[in-house]
């Protein structure tokens, strides 16, 4: 069995750990020669020490719970508002960042706990004492962010689904690797499929020549003008009908990232470009699709 199929089968096998599947994916990344894929796998295995590189599926709005102590009593489980906190603490308190590697996250789910905690650094507790003091004079002595078990499971599920989408995209192109760093799919194709399935459409790249697409005829929010534009690029009417359904279902894009239905449609078009069904080369197709849709969404 090829490493590609081995990874695919692990992803639909409930008894296979995601950490071990990612180790196999690390071998696949080496065979494919796509550094972005290898870096993503490494980060998912070891965790993300650089929080500026943390993927969006690992970022959540935080709830902060404080413990206060005073002369008379200790008060626990007090929800802390963030608006009055010092600037040095506010960003930390507003965001729950799940940076741990998948092995550690899977280990958490192997316990019976329904909720976990991320404790505030003690210096943040001290900096926040004046802003959070209770009316009875009790001061903040500890704080944490609760992490529901379901949130951890959701992060792992997201990683698994993204990797499976990428593997299936490669499978649809009949990708084959022989274990010595050679494969039958152009590296530009593999890189774009990775960017689409793992990082999102806003990161797709085109190597080679500069591609300029005239999109001035596309009226932001006007489906008809978008359809006409893509028809001129050679996309057939069946695919255009699917695009119309997709953009009507998802009339806006959040932070430059397309919704799942539009995302899937873009992936199918790149598949056609890679296989030669759509009369546009893979070098040009990502930019053509991205530019047109960004103009439609007002980006």
N, C-alpha and C positions, 0 to 999 in steps of 0.2 A: 504493500500500500504506500502511495506517495505521502510525503509529509503534509501536503495540502489537504488530502483527503483525511489524513489522520487528525489534523487540527479540526476539520469540519465535523468529523464524527464525535470527537471529544466535546464539542460545543453543544451537541444535542444529547449528550450522555450525562444524566443527572449524577452519576457516581464519580465522574471525573472532576477533579478540582480545577478551578479556573487558573490557579497558580501554575499547575503542571501543564495545562493546555498552553499557557503563555510561554512556558519554556520551549515547547515544541514550536510555537509561533516565532520564537527567537531564531530557531534554526531556519525556518522558512524565510524570515526577513534577511538572513545572511545569504541564502540562496538567491533571493530576488534582487539583492543589491540595492534596496531602497533604505537609505539611512534614516529617513523620517519614521518608517515603520519600526525599525530596530530601536530607535530612541523612545518611541511610544511604548513599546513592549517593555523596555528596561524600566521606564518610569512607572508603569503599572505594576511591575514586579517589586521594585525597590521602594516605591513611594516618590513623592514630588518634593524634594528639598527646596526647590525654587518655586514659591507659591505664585509668582507671576506667570508661570507656565502651566498652572493648574487648569485642566479642561473645565468647561462650563458645567458638565454633568457631575462634577464634584463640588460645586458651589451652591450654597443654600442660604436662605435668610435664617438668622439665628434667633433663638430664645435664650435669654440669660437669667439664671436663677442665683440669687444671693443669700448668704447667711450673715446675719447681723448679731452683734453681741453688745450688750450694755450692762449697766450696773445691776439691773434687776433680772434680766433673762436673756436667753438666746432665741432669736427669731429666725426660722428657716423657711426655705421655699418661697422667697419673695421675688416676684418677677421684676427685673431691673429695666427701666426704660433707657433708651440709648441717647435720647436727644440732649440730656444734660451732662453727658459724660465728657471728660477732657478730650480734645482732639486726638491725642496720642492713643487713646483707648477706643474711641468711637468706631473706627473702621474695623478693628478686631472684633468688637462686640456685635456689630451689625451682620457679620458674615460668618457662617459656619463652613469651614474649608476642610474637606475630607482628603487629606494628603497621603494617608497610609497606603502601603502596597497591598495588593489583593490578598496575599497570603495572610497578612495581619487582619484584614477585614473578614476573610473567611474564618479565621480563628475566633473572632468575636462572635460570629454567628453559630459557632460550634458550642457556645455556652448556652445556658438557659435564660440569660438576661434578656429582658424585653427593651431595655434602654441602657445606653452608655453615657458617659460624661466626658466632656473636654474641659479641663480645669483652667481657669484663668491663671496667667503668670502672677505671682505674688506682687510684683511691682505694679501691675495694672490694678490690682485690688487696692493697693495703697494710694495710687493716684486718683482713684474714684471715690475714696472715702468721704471727702468733703461734699461732693456732688450728690451722694446717695444717702447721707445720714438720715435716719428716721426721726420723727418728731419727738420721740422719747429719748433721743440722744444716742441710741444704739448706732454703731458704725459697722461698715462692711468689713468682714473678716475673711470671707471666701466667696468665690463665684464660679459657676460652671455653665457650660452650654449642654443641654440634654441632646443626645443623639438617638433617635428611635431606631429600633432594630430594622424596621421597614425601610428606613433611609439607607442603611448600609446595604441591605439586600438590593435596593434599587440601583445603587452605584455599581455593584457587581453585575447586575442584569444589564445595565447600560454598556459596560465594557464587553460583555459576552455578545450582545446583539450587534454592536459595532464591528467586532471582529468577524462575526458570522456573516454580516452583510458584505464585508470586504472579501472574505473567502469565497462566498457564492458568486460575487462579481468576477473573480478570477476564474472560477469554475466555468462560468458561462462563456468565457473566452477560451476554454479548453487549455488553460495554463498548465504547463508541466515543468517541473524542475528535476534536475538529475543529481542534485546534491553536491555539485562542484562549482556552484556559482553561475551556471548557465541556465537559461530558460527560454521559452519560445514566445514570450510576450514582450514587446518593446518596453524598456524601462520607463519611458514617458507615460505609457498607458498605465502601467502598474502604479506609478506615482500619483497620477490623477485619480485613479480608482481609490487609492488610499485616502487622498485628501477629501474626496467626496464622502466616503463611507465612515471615516474616522473623525476628521476635523470639521467637515461641513463644506458646503459649496463655496463659501466665501474665500476658501483657501486654495481652490483649484488653480493650477498653474499651466502655462503653455511654454514649452521650451522651443528653441529655434527662432524662426523669424518673428518679427513683430507683427501682430495681427490687429488691424484697425477695422472696426465695424461701425458703419453709419447707422445710428439709432435715433436720429432726430425725428424720424417719422413716427416713432412710438410715443403716444400720449400717455403719461403716467396714469395708471388706473384704467386705461381703456383696453379691454381685451381684444377688440377687433384690430386695433393697430398693431398689437403685439403679434397676433396671428398672421397678419399680412406681412410683417417683417420677417418672421421665421419661414413663411412660405417662400419668400424670395431667396432664402438661404438653402432651399431644397428639402425642407422637412415635409413629409407627405401629409395628406389630409387626415389620415387615421391618427397619426401622432399629434397633429394640431388639435383634433377634437379632444384627445385626452388632455392636452395642455389647457384647453378652455375649461374643462371640468376641474382641473387641478387649481388653476388660479382663481376660479370662482369660489372654490371651496376654501382657498387660502388667499384672500384678497390683500393681505399685508405680510411683510417680512419683518421679523424681529431682529434688530441689531445686525442687519445684513445677512441673516441666515434664513434660507427658505424653509417653509413648512415641510412636513414629511411627504406629502403627496407630490408637491413640486420637486422636492429633493429626489424622489424615486423616478420622476419623469426625466429629470436631467441625467440621472444615471443610465436610463435606458437609451437616451440619445447618444451618450458617450460610448455606450456599447456598440451602437450602430456605426458610429464614426470609426471605432477601432476595428470593426469587422468589415468596413467598406460598404455597408448597406446604405448609409447616408453619404451622399457625395460631398463630404467635407473631411479633410484630414484631421487626425487627432490633435495635431499641433494647434489648429485653428478652432476646433469645436468648443473647447472649454471657455475660451474668451468670448466667442460668439454667443454662447448660451448665457454666460454670466453677465455680459454687457447688456444684452437685450432685456433680461429679466430684472436686472438692477434698475434700468431706465423705467421699466414698467412700474416697479415698486417705488420709484421716486428716489432711488439711491444715487 
